């Protein structure tokens, strides 16, 4: 077993559990949808979380030869993946019968979920910069795909108008496929 495989046993497990937590919440919400409809905000937040978790796996693969097996890497990775897991667990209520509207649950938890995911992304970005570096961190592509997500995330966290929140979440989700086609 090489160092990356060893790191992946912890990080991969927690990231997989985070995705499973989000999917389990979605499954429960779908079971309850006749009593409690799922709105666009919750669906978009779940999609953003899923894209984000998958991107962590992709970035982990890109860092596979650069990350040393050490206590700071293990514990730092644990903290980041644990925060991602907890964030995923907050997207859907545990007992959908307790909520008259899942969107009310979204309003109560959106700032926490988005803030935690953005913090995880920032920790990953700092790690990438420290371990392998980024030659030109402020190219137009990086400004749009990476840096713009943080102010847009603040809008998604705190905007009082639902239309702004939906637009901000849509923008953040759109950055994942855009990063694939804009090279």
Residue frames as qw, qx, qy, qz and C-alpha x, y, z in Angstrom:
[[0.000, 0.892, 0.452, 0.000, 0.00, 0.00, 0.00],
 [0.428, 0.317, -0.028, 0.846, 1.48, 3.34, -1.00],
 [0.103, -0.198, -0.404, 0.887, 0.99, 6.64, 0.83],
 [0.364, -0.028, -0.245, -0.898, -1.89, 7.82, -1.34],
 [0.584, -0.237, -0.727, -0.272, -3.78, 4.56, -0.84],
 [0.388, -0.270, -0.685, 0.554, -3.29, 4.91, 2.89],
 [0.085, 0.150, 0.167, -0.971, -4.59, 8.50, 2.91],
 [0.436, -0.089, -0.511, -0.736, -7.49, 7.49, 0.70],
 [0.387, -0.287, -0.871, 0.094, -8.71, 4.94, 3.25],
 [0.121, -0.466, -0.535, 0.694, -9.68, 7.77, 5.61],
 [0.153, 0.339, -0.105, -0.922, -10.52, 10.57, 3.19],
 [0.315, -0.027, -0.743, -0.590, -12.33, 8.35, 0.71],
 [0.235, -0.381, -0.875, 0.184, -14.39, 6.78, 3.44],
 [0.018, -0.522, -0.424, 0.740, -15.53, 10.13, 4.83],
 [0.214, 0.280, -0.341, -0.872, -16.17, 11.62, 1.40],
 [0.295, -0.146, -0.867, -0.373, -18.19, 8.54, 0.42],
 [0.172, -0.478, -0.772, 0.383, -20.17, 8.77, 3.64],
 [0.082, 0.421, 0.108, -0.897, -20.84, 12.47, 2.91],
 [0.319, 0.089, -0.594, -0.733, -22.26, 11.58, -0.50],
 [0.315, -0.284, -0.904, -0.055, -24.28, 8.75, 1.05],
 [0.068, -0.439, -0.567, 0.693, -25.63, 11.13, 3.71],
 [0.236, 0.329, -0.149, -0.902, -26.79, 13.56, 1.05],
 [0.385, 0.004, -0.760, -0.524, -28.31, 10.80, -1.08],
 [0.231, -0.326, -0.883, 0.248, -30.01, 9.26, 1.95],
 [0.085, 0.430, 0.351, -0.827, -31.52, 12.62, 2.82],
 [0.337, 0.222, -0.431, -0.807, -32.74, 12.99, -0.76],
 [0.334, -0.140, -0.907, -0.214, -34.27, 9.50, -0.68],
 [0.111, -0.423, -0.741, 0.510, -36.09, 10.30, 2.58],
 [0.181, 0.402, 0.062, -0.895, -37.30, 13.62, 1.19],
 [0.348, 0.083, -0.670, -0.651, -38.60, 11.87, -1.92],
 [0.250, -0.297, -0.918, 0.082, -40.52, 9.42, 0.28],
 [0.075, -0.549, -0.555, 0.620, -42.09, 12.38, 2.11],
 [0.104, -0.007, 0.333, 0.937, -42.73, 14.56, -0.96],
 [0.208, -0.566, -0.680, -0.416, -46.50, 14.20, -0.86],
 [0.432, -0.779, -0.405, 0.207, -46.57, 15.78, 2.58],
 [0.318, -0.797, 0.152, 0.490, -43.46, 17.92, 2.25],
 [0.723, 0.670, 0.088, 0.144, -42.54, 19.04, -1.27],
 [0.659, -0.286, 0.179, 0.672, -38.87, 19.46, -2.15],
 [0.253, 0.937, 0.089, -0.222, -38.14, 22.93, -3.48],
 [0.669, 0.666, -0.139, 0.299, -35.47, 24.17, -5.84],
 [0.102, -0.841, 0.446, -0.290, -33.25, 25.64, -3.11],
 [0.740, -0.398, 0.529, -0.116, -32.81, 22.32, -1.33],
 [0.908, 0.333, 0.227, 0.117, -32.32, 20.43, -4.59],
 [0.468, 0.805, -0.214, 0.296, -29.67, 22.90, -5.78],
 [0.336, -0.753, 0.512, -0.241, -27.88, 22.82, -2.43],
 [0.876, -0.148, 0.458, -0.022, -27.75, 19.02, -2.60],
 [0.799, 0.553, 0.086, 0.220, -26.41, 19.17, -6.15],
 [0.141, 0.879, -0.357, 0.284, -23.78, 21.74, -5.16],
 [0.600, -0.568, 0.542, -0.153, -22.66, 19.57, -2.25],
 [0.927, 0.123, 0.347, 0.071, -22.44, 16.50, -4.51],
 [0.615, 0.734, -0.088, 0.275, -20.38, 18.32, -7.14],
 [0.133, -0.852, 0.425, -0.276, -18.13, 19.69, -4.42],
 [0.773, -0.382, 0.502, -0.069, -17.50, 16.29, -2.84],
 [0.887, 0.358, 0.220, 0.191, -16.69, 14.76, -6.23],
 [0.376, 0.849, -0.217, 0.302, -14.29, 17.63, -6.93],
 [0.463, -0.721, 0.492, -0.152, -12.52, 16.84, -3.64],
 [0.899, -0.038, 0.423, 0.105, -11.94, 13.32, -4.88],
 [0.692, 0.662, 0.072, 0.278, -10.59, 14.66, -8.18],
 [0.039, 0.893, -0.345, 0.287, -8.26, 17.09, -6.41],
 [0.727, -0.499, 0.468, -0.059, -7.12, 14.31, -4.11],
 [0.899, 0.255, 0.276, 0.227, -6.13, 12.29, -7.15],
 [0.440, 0.826, -0.100, 0.339, -4.23, 15.28, -8.55],
 [0.228, -0.813, 0.440, -0.307, -2.34, 15.57, -5.23],
 [0.982, -0.169, -0.042, -0.071, -1.66, 11.83, -4.90],
 [0.816, 0.231, -0.217, 0.484, 2.08, 12.05, -5.50],
 [0.179, 0.606, -0.225, 0.741, 2.61, 15.26, -3.52],
 [0.599, -0.636, 0.080, -0.480, 0.84, 14.61, -0.21],
 [0.265, 0.345, -0.841, 0.323, 3.07, 13.05, 2.43],
 [0.693, -0.467, -0.538, -0.107, 1.67, 10.62, 4.95],
 [0.255, 0.191, -0.498, 0.806, 2.00, 12.68, 8.10],
 [0.112, -0.497, -0.726, 0.462, -0.06, 13.61, 11.13],
 [0.134, 0.444, 0.075, -0.883, -0.84, 17.15, 9.88],
 [0.307, 0.106, -0.645, -0.692, -2.01, 15.81, 6.51],
 [0.275, -0.284, -0.918, -0.034, -4.09, 13.05, 8.11],
 [0.088, -0.522, -0.617, 0.582, -5.67, 15.28, 10.74],
 [0.147, 0.381, -0.123, -0.904, -6.16, 18.23, 8.38],
 [0.304, -0.008, -0.758, -0.577, -7.76, 15.94, 5.81],
 [0.204, -0.391, -0.876, 0.197, -9.92, 14.43, 8.52],
 [0.034, 0.488, 0.370, -0.790, -11.14, 17.87, 9.64],
 [0.256, 0.280, -0.367, -0.849, -11.97, 18.96, 6.09],
 [0.355, -0.102, -0.841, -0.396, -13.75, 15.73, 5.16],
 [0.156, -0.403, -0.802, 0.412, -15.58, 15.66, 8.52],
 [0.153, 0.429, 0.161, -0.876, -16.84, 19.20, 7.92],
 [0.338, 0.135, -0.607, -0.706, -18.00, 18.14, 4.45],
 [0.279, -0.240, -0.929, -0.028, -19.83, 15.16, 5.97],
 [0.036, -0.471, -0.605, 0.641, -21.57, 17.28, 8.62],
 [0.221, 0.333, -0.170, -0.901, -22.53, 19.81, 5.94],
 [0.338, -0.026, -0.793, -0.505, -24.08, 17.07, 3.83],
 [0.215, -0.343, -0.884, 0.233, -26.05, 15.86, 6.84],
 [0.048, 0.452, 0.385, -0.803, -27.64, 19.30, 7.27],
 [0.135, 0.033, -0.521, -0.842, -29.10, 19.60, 3.77],
 [0.550, -0.331, -0.586, -0.494, -32.20, 17.51, 4.49],
 [0.530, -0.496, 0.372, -0.578, -34.01, 17.23, 7.83],
 [0.027, -0.214, 0.967, -0.134, -33.50, 13.99, 9.69],
 [0.192, 0.421, 0.864, -0.199, -37.23, 13.56, 10.22],
 [0.009, 0.201, 0.443, 0.874, -39.07, 15.19, 7.33],
 [0.303, -0.639, -0.687, -0.167, -42.36, 14.87, 9.24],
 [0.387, -0.589, -0.345, 0.620, -41.09, 17.51, 11.66],
 [0.115, -0.296, 0.214, 0.924, -40.95, 20.10, 8.90],
 [0.503, 0.638, 0.439, -0.384, -43.98, 21.56, 7.20],
 [0.589, 0.805, -0.065, -0.021, -41.71, 22.63, 4.36],
 [0.860, -0.082, 0.068, 0.499, -38.22, 21.39, 3.53],
 [0.365, 0.666, 0.039, 0.650, -37.44, 24.87, 2.23],
 [0.437, -0.852, 0.070, -0.281, -37.82, 26.15, 5.80],
 [0.874, -0.356, 0.171, 0.282, -35.11, 23.67, 6.78],
 [0.659, 0.432, 0.132, 0.601, -33.01, 25.01, 3.89],
 [0.001, -0.862, 0.002, -0.507, -33.38, 28.58, 5.14],
 [0.675, -0.722, 0.124, -0.083, -32.33, 27.53, 8.61],
 [0.828, -0.321, 0.344, 0.304, -29.20, 25.66, 7.45],
 [0.696, 0.669, 0.099, 0.242, -28.07, 27.16, 4.13],
 [0.043, 0.918, -0.342, 0.195, -25.51, 29.58, 5.57],
 [0.641, -0.523, 0.561, -0.033, -23.93, 26.81, 7.65],
 [0.873, 0.202, 0.417, 0.148, -23.82, 24.28, 4.80],
 [0.569, 0.776, 0.023, 0.270, -22.51, 26.69, 2.17],
 [0.154, -0.899, 0.374, -0.170, -20.08, 28.32, 4.59],
 [0.746, -0.387, 0.539, 0.051, -18.66, 24.96, 5.62],
 [0.834, 0.367, 0.338, 0.235, -18.27, 23.80, 2.02],
 [0.353, 0.892, -0.110, 0.260, -16.59, 27.06, 1.02],
 [0.408, -0.777, 0.472, -0.087, -14.25, 26.72, 4.00],
 [0.855, -0.079, 0.489, 0.150, -13.39, 23.18, 2.90],
 [0.680, 0.660, 0.167, 0.271, -12.70, 24.49, -0.60],
 [0.031, 0.939, -0.280, 0.200, -10.47, 27.22, 0.77],
 [0.652, -0.543, 0.529, 0.022, -8.54, 24.67, 2.85],
 [0.853, 0.237, 0.405, 0.229, -8.09, 22.54, -0.27],
 [0.453, 0.854, 0.011, 0.255, -6.96, 25.55, -2.28],
 [0.254, -0.865, 0.419, -0.110, -4.43, 26.54, 0.38],
 [0.802, -0.260, 0.526, 0.108, -3.17, 22.94, 0.45],
 [0.770, 0.519, 0.266, 0.258, -2.78, 22.86, -3.32],
 [0.219, 0.931, -0.167, 0.240, -0.92, 26.17, -3.26],
 [0.454, -0.740, 0.489, -0.084, 1.36, 24.99, -0.44],
 [0.816, -0.146, 0.550, 0.101, 2.07, 21.50, -1.76],
 [0.668, 0.291, 0.507, 0.460, 2.31, 21.89, -5.54],
 [0.116, -0.425, 0.093, 0.893, 1.79, 25.61, -6.09],
 [0.474, 0.732, 0.489, 0.020, -0.23, 27.43, -8.70],
 [0.533, 0.075, 0.225, 0.813, 1.96, 29.22, -11.22],
 [0.068, -0.209, -0.176, -0.959, -0.58, 31.88, -12.13],
 [0.003, 0.369, 0.842, -0.394, -3.35, 31.99, -9.51],
 [0.227, 0.626, 0.328, -0.670, -5.16, 34.95, -11.07],
 [0.070, 0.034, 0.707, 0.703, -5.70, 34.05, -14.71],
 [0.492, -0.048, -0.139, -0.858, -9.14, 34.88, -16.10],
 [0.675, -0.115, -0.690, -0.235, -10.12, 31.21, -15.93],
 [0.449, -0.161, -0.726, 0.495, -9.13, 30.91, -12.26],
 [0.133, 0.003, 0.256, -0.957, -10.79, 34.20, -11.33],
 [0.617, -0.072, -0.290, -0.728, -14.07, 33.00, -12.83],
 [0.764, -0.090, -0.620, -0.155, -13.98, 29.34, -11.85],
 [0.590, -0.169, -0.624, 0.484, -12.27, 29.51, -8.45],
 [0.195, -0.059, -0.353, 0.913, -12.18, 32.98, -6.93],
 [0.345, -0.229, -0.220, -0.883, -15.64, 34.20, -7.99],
 [0.583, -0.335, -0.728, -0.136, -17.29, 31.33, -6.12],
 [0.363, -0.230, -0.603, 0.672, -16.47, 32.88, -2.73],
 [0.171, 0.110, 0.146, -0.968, -18.37, 36.18, -3.12],
 [0.559, -0.111, -0.525, -0.632, -21.17, 34.36, -4.94],
 [0.521, -0.216, -0.804, 0.189, -21.22, 31.87, -2.05],
 [0.079, -0.176, -0.477, 0.857, -21.72, 34.76, 0.37],
 [0.439, 0.001, -0.212, -0.873, -24.74, 35.82, -1.67],
 [0.630, -0.145, -0.713, -0.272, -26.09, 32.26, -1.51],
 [0.399, -0.172, -0.740, 0.513, -25.53, 32.25, 2.24],
 [0.117, -0.371, -0.458, 0.799, -27.06, 35.58, 3.18],
 [0.158, -0.120, -0.386, -0.901, -29.27, 37.00, 0.41],
 [0.386, 0.193, 0.615, -0.660, -32.82, 37.52, 1.64],
 [0.661, 0.406, -0.121, -0.619, -34.36, 37.11, -1.83],
 [0.830, -0.004, 0.558, -0.012, -34.89, 33.52, -2.91],
 [0.724, 0.687, 0.050, 0.038, -34.19, 34.42, -6.55],
 [0.118, 0.844, -0.508, 0.125, -30.69, 35.63, -5.62],
 [0.592, -0.402, 0.687, -0.128, -30.04, 32.50, -3.60],
 [0.860, 0.309, 0.405, -0.027, -31.15, 30.28, -6.49],
 [0.544, 0.819, -0.161, 0.081, -29.05, 32.26, -8.98],
 [0.143, -0.767, 0.612, -0.130, -26.00, 32.07, -6.73],
 [0.725, -0.178, 0.662, -0.074, -26.37, 28.32, -6.23],
 [0.801, 0.553, 0.227, -0.007, -26.89, 27.87, -9.98],
 [0.299, 0.876, -0.371, 0.075, -23.73, 29.87, -10.68],
 [0.372, -0.600, 0.700, -0.107, -21.67, 27.83, -8.24],
 [0.818, 0.104, 0.563, -0.052, -22.93, 24.57, -9.74],
 [0.673, 0.738, 0.036, -0.022, -22.22, 25.83, -13.27],
 [0.031, -0.840, 0.539, 0.050, -18.53, 26.30, -12.40],
 [0.675, -0.246, 0.694, 0.046, -18.01, 22.51, -12.29],
 [0.754, 0.445, 0.448, 0.183, -18.94, 21.76, -15.92],
 [0.285, 0.952, -0.112, 0.011, -17.38, 25.06, -17.01],
 [0.362, -0.721, 0.579, 0.119, -14.06, 23.94, -15.52],
 [0.755, 0.043, 0.633, 0.166, -14.19, 20.88, -17.77],
 [0.607, 0.660, 0.373, 0.239, -14.66, 22.77, -21.01],
 [0.119, 0.970, -0.154, 0.146, -12.62, 25.93, -20.29],
 [0.897, -0.180, 0.015, 0.402, -9.00, 24.80, -20.38]]
